[in-house]
Amino acid sequence: MNRTMSVLEFNLTSLWFKLRDLSSPPKAVLSEVGLELGFCVLDYGCGPGSYSLAAAQLVGQSGKVYAVDINPLALKHIQNIALKRGLMNVETIHTDCATGLPSDSVDVVLLYDTYHDLTRPDAVLEELHRVLKPGSILSFSDHHMTEKKILAAIAGKGLFELSDKGQKTYRFLKVVAQH
């Protein structure tokens, strides 16, 4: 992610996402992912948290959601809403790449509308691959990219392979090296 937004930019972006969520509710988008109770989810580039908060409800209190962003305003926003909603399974991480999470610890990574803006996309994909459990899901969407560019960027590095394409998202599986 290139830089931190100003308060005004963040508020305008948050408003835009609220409008987007009316026509494309986060829970409907997440239905393509197949989240289950108890899952550990990482929402990379979470912004104001639409998907993080919806995922937290879907995985329940036995699950965990890590909301990751470079913008401290986004993380504070998510913390406040999670507290108001009683979602104690949401944890925020401030970073532009490394999450600090253990290897093979995450069931699903959400990478929505962020990839096109990353300054180090290969390093981020390597980090997401590292934290995902073997055979787990990278759910991807970025309306700034064509399908051809998405497939080349995500599956072209050998870390992930396309599993399925939904109406709103692509499902990639973590590729595990054979020894």
N, C-alpha and C positions, 0 to 999 in steps of 0.2 A: 504494500500500500504506500502510496507516494508521500503523504504528509497528513498531519493532523488538521482537522477542520476547525474553523472558528465556531463560536457559539451560534452565530446567525446561520452559517452553512449547515451546521448540525440540525438546528431546528427546522430549517427548510427541507432538508433531506428526510427528517423524521416525518414531517407533514406529507411529503411525497409518498413515503412508504405506507403511511396510514391510508392514503387514498388507494394505493396499489392493493393493499390488503383487503379492501372492500370488494374489489373485482376478482381477486385471486387470494382467498384466505389461506394463511400459512398452514393450517391443519389439512386443507385439501391438497396442497402441494406436498406436504409431508406424508400424505397417504400413499404416495408413489414409492416412498422409501421403505415402508414396512417396519416402522419403529414398534418396539414391544416393551412391555413393562420390564423394568430392570436394565434396559440398555444404557450404555455410556455413549453420549453423543458429544461431538466437538463441532461447534458452529464457528467456522473460521471466517473472519471478516464479518462479524455478526451485526455491525451497525447498531441501530436502536433496538434490536432484539426480537423482532417479530417471530422469527423461526426459533430462536433459543427458548423463548417463553412458551410457544406452542409445543415444542419438543419436550420441555420440562413437564407439561401436563400429560403428554402421551406416554412418557417413560415412567411416570409416577414417582413416588417418594423412594422407591427401591432403585430407581435409576439416577443418572447424573448427567447434567449438561454443562459443558464448559463453553462459555461465551468468550470468544477470542477476538480482540480488535486492537488496532494501533491507537484508537481515539479514546482517551480517558473519559470524555463526555458520554460516549456511547456506553461504556462500562458502568459508569455511575447511574445512567438512565436505567439500564437493565437491573442493576442492584436495587434501585428504588421500586421498580415495578414488581420485581420478584418478591420483595419484602411485603409490599401491599397485598399481593395475591397469595402470600403464604407459601411460596415456592422455595423451599429450603434446599432443593436439589440443583440449584444454579450457582455456578462459581465462575467468576470472570478472570480472564488472563490478559494482561496488557503486554503485547508483543507485536513485532512485525515479521516474525518467523518462528523461532523456537518456542515451543509451548511449555517445556519443562515437565511434561507428562511422561510417565514410564512407557517404554516400548511395548507394543502389542497390548494396549490397555483400552482401546476405544472400539466400539462396535460400528459406529457410523460417523462419518465426517460429512458435514454440510458445507459446501463451497459454492455459495450462491451470489452471483453478480459481483464477484470480487476479483476473479482471476485476471481479467483484462487490466486491472489497476495495480497489480503487484509489481514491485521493483525487482524482486528476485523469485520469479515463479518456479524455477527449477528447485531452488532451496526449499521453498514452501511445500512443493509436491514431495520432496524427499522427507521432510518432517512429517507430513500427513501419512505417508507410507510407513514411516517408523512407528508412529503411535497407533495405527490401526492393527487390530488383531488379524491373523492370517485369514484370508478369504472374506474379510469384512468389506463394507460398502463405503465408497466415496460417492455421495450424491452431488451432482454438479449441474449448475445452470448459470448461464451468462448471456444475457440478451445482446451483448455487445459483440458476440462472436458467432461466426457461421458454424454449422455442424462440422464441416471439414476441418476448420481450425480447432474446434473443441477436441475432436478425435485425435488430431495430430499432437496437440498440446498435452492431453491427458494420457492417451494410450500410447503415444509415440515414444515415450521414454522407457517403456518396459516395466514400469512400476505398477500400472493398472491396466486392466482390460475391460472393454465395454461388455456389460452384462445385459443391459436392458435400456430401452429408451421409452420414457413415459411422455405424457402430454407436456409437462413442464420441466422435467429433469432427465438427466442421464444417470444411469447407475453403472459405476465402475467397480470392479472387484480388485482388491489388493492382490498383486501377483507375488507369490512366494517363490524364491529361487530354489531350484532343486539341487541337492548336493549329491 
